[in-house]
Structure formats: structure tokens, C-alpha cells
Amino acid sequence: MKMTLPLLLIILCVLSTTPMINAVPQDQTQPTTLILVRHAEKADDGTDNPHLTLEGSRRAEELSYLLDHVQLTAVYSTPFHRTRETAEPSTRRQAKKIRLYQPNETAFLERVLEEHSGGNVLIVGHSNTVPAMANVLTGTEDFPWLNDSVYDNLFIVTVLEMGKAKVTRIRFGAHTPEK
């Protein structure tokens, strides 16, 4: 799959640097980077737990290539087929296991920040949970739910502490126009 050079450079710059959220003394904890992404395109099979479409599987592979030069410390997914199938190529490429979480788990983000302080964590969620996590991490309400037809948003959230974070939002893959 092809990726444009400018997009790849932006991602590598964001993930390879340690941005300062506020001027922090050197002895403080390093920021933790959470990479939040909604599952890729899902099949319309009439169930509550569909698998990915072929296009969705391709997007999941593209995500794994996109994160190839980012050393992930952990990968989390909700227990649904579509989220696990979105995470699988990244876990396979980086020899990680998918850790499951429940979308309504309130202490999830605190636990992730504690367990993976200073690391890079991929979290695959849903159109409502990904923006909600970005809002909790930033202490804002800046991120509304994603439209059901939007699968190409990637939120790179650099967190020093809960409620104080910087978000870089990019689009990847075959862009689906927002309606």
C-alpha cells in the first residue's frame, strides 16, 4: 500500500519526538503517546459484531505499515471482531498481543497511563469511544463522535498527565469523505 511521503514524515516526526506539553523539568515522567483509532470498515451483516470488509482489512494493514517504525509498548482493542481485526496486523508486525478492554470501562485510560508510562500505545475503539477518550485525556469536549462513515481518523495523543494532553489528528488510507 502506498503512503504519501508528507504524511509519513508528519507521523514519524510526531511519534519520534518527545514534545513538551508544558515546560517540564527533566526529572519528571516522559509523556505517554496514545494512538487512538476507530476500527476499520465493517461489514453490514445485520449483526452487532460484524467482521471487517476487504477494504477494512486493507486499512488495518495500512495502519500496521504506518506504525511500523513506532515501537508499540501495548495494543488494546475492545472485544468486537472489527476492533480486534483492525489491531491484528499491528500486533503481528510488532510481536505484541492484543489486550482487551471494555468500551465502557471508566478506569481504563488511567490504567493504561500507569502501566505504559513513557510508551507508545495503540488503542482501537469505536466512532463514539475514540473521541470520548481524546476528550478525557485533554480535559476538553473538543472532539465530537465520528460520523459512521468515517474510518480514516488517527488521534495521536501525547499525555503527561490526565486532562493535560496534546492531540495531533491525521487522516490515513483511502479517505472517506465526512458527511
C-alpha positions in Angstrom: 0.0 0.0 0.0 1.3 3.4 -0.9 1.6 6.3 1.6 2.4 9.8 0.6 5.8 10.9 1.8 4.5 14.1 3.6 2.0 12.1 5.6 4.7 9.5 6.6 7.1 12.3 7.6 4.4 14.0 9.7 3.7 10.8 11.6 7.3 9.9 12.1 8.1 13.4 13.4 5.1 13.4 15.8 5.9 9.9 17.2 9.7 10.1 17.3 9.9 13.4 19.2 9.0 14.0 22.8 7.0 17.1 22.7 6.8 19.2 25.8 3.2 19.9 26.9 4.3 22.5 29.5 7.9 23.3 30.3 8.6 20.2 32.4 11.8 19.6 34.4 13.9 16.8 33.1 13.3 14.6 36.2 9.6 14.3 35.5 7.9 11.4 33.8 8.2 11.2 30.0 5.0 11.7 28.0 3.0 8.7 27.1 1.7 8.6 23.5 -1.7 7.0 22.9 -2.6 6.3 19.3 -6.4 6.2 19.1 -8.1 4.8 16.1 -11.6 3.7 15.2 -11.9 0.2 13.8 -11.7 0.0 10.0 -14.6 -0.5 7.6 -17.0 -3.1 8.9 -19.4 -5.5 7.1 -23.1 -4.7 7.1 -24.2 -8.2 8.0 -27.1 -7.3 10.3 -25.3 -8.4 13.5 -23.9 -6.4 16.4 -20.5 -8.0 15.9 -19.5 -7.8 12.2 -16.1 -8.6 10.8 -14.1 -6.1 8.6 -14.8 -5.8 4.9 -12.0 -6.3 2.4 -11.5 -2.5 2.4 -11.4 -2.6 6.2 -8.7 -5.3 6.2 -6.6 -3.3 3.8 -7.0 -0.2 6.1 -5.9 -2.3 9.1 -2.8 -3.5 7.1 -2.1 0.1 6.2 -2.3 1.1 9.8 0.3 -1.5 10.7 2.7 -0.2 8.0 2.1 3.4 9.2 3.1 2.3 12.7 6.0 0.1 11.6 8.7 2.5 12.9 6.9 3.2 16.1 7.8 0.8 18.9 4.5 0.0 20.5 4.6 -1.0 24.1 1.0 -2.3 24.1 -2.0 -2.7 21.8 -5.6 -2.5 23.2 -8.9 -3.4 21.5 -12.5 -3.8 22.5 -13.6 -7.5 22.3 -15.5 -7.0 19.0 -14.4 -8.7 15.7 -14.0 -5.3 13.9 -11.7 -3.8 16.5 -9.6 -6.9 17.1 -9.2 -7.3 13.3 -8.1 -3.7 13.0 -5.4 -4.2 15.7 -4.2 -7.6 14.5 -1.8 -6.6 11.7 0.0 -4.1 14.0 0.3 -6.8 16.7 1.6 -9.3 14.2 4.2 -6.9 12.8 5.4 -6.0 16.3 5.0 -9.3 18.0 2.5 -8.0 20.5 -0.7 -9.5 21.9 -4.0 -7.7 21.8 -5.1 -6.7 25.3 -8.9 -6.4 25.5 -10.8 -3.6 27.3 -14.5 -2.9 27.6 -15.7 0.3 25.9 -17.5 1.5 29.0 -14.6 0.8 31.4 -14.1 4.0 33.3 -10.6 3.4 34.8 -9.2 2.1 31.5 -7.2 5.2 30.5 -5.8 5.7 34.0 -4.6 2.1 34.0 -3.0 2.4 30.5 -1.2 5.6 31.5 0.1 4.0 34.7 1.2 0.7 33.1 2.7 2.2 30.0 4.2 5.5 31.2 6.5 6.9 28.6 5.5 4.3 26.0 3.5 4.3 22.7 0.1 2.5 23.0 -2.3 1.7 20.2 -5.9 1.7 21.2 -8.6 0.6 18.7 -12.1 1.7 19.6 -15.3 3.0 18.0 -16.8 6.1 16.5 -18.0 7.3 19.9 -15.3 6.0 22.2 -12.2 7.3 20.3 -13.3 10.9 20.5 -14.5 10.4 24.1 -11.1 9.1 25.1 -9.4 12.1 23.4 -11.7 14.4 25.4 -10.9 12.7 28.7 -7.2 12.8 28.0 -7.3 16.5 27.1 -9.8 17.6 29.7 -11.9 19.1 26.9 -15.0 18.5 24.8 -13.2 19.3 21.6 -13.8 16.0 19.8 -17.3 15.0 18.8 -18.3 11.5 17.8 -17.1 10.4 14.4 -19.6 10.0 11.6 -20.5 6.4 11.0 -18.9 6.5 7.5 -15.6 7.9 8.7 -12.8 5.3 9.3 -9.6 7.3 8.5 -9.0 9.4 11.6 -6.0 8.8 13.8 -5.6 10.7 17.0 -2.0 10.8 18.3 -2.4 12.0 21.9 0.7 13.0 23.9 -0.2 12.8 27.6 1.9 14.0 30.5 -1.0 13.7 33.0 -4.7 13.0 32.7 -6.6 16.1 31.5 -3.4 17.7 30.0 -2.6 16.4 26.6 -1.8 17.4 23.1 -3.7 15.9 20.1 -2.4 15.6 16.6 -5.3 14.4 14.4 -4.5 13.0 10.9 -6.3 11.0 8.2 -4.8 7.9 6.7 -5.6 5.5 3.9 -8.3 5.9 1.3 -10.1 8.9 2.6 -13.8 8.6 3.2 -15.5 12.0 2.8 -17.2 13.1 6.0 -20.9 13.6 5.6 
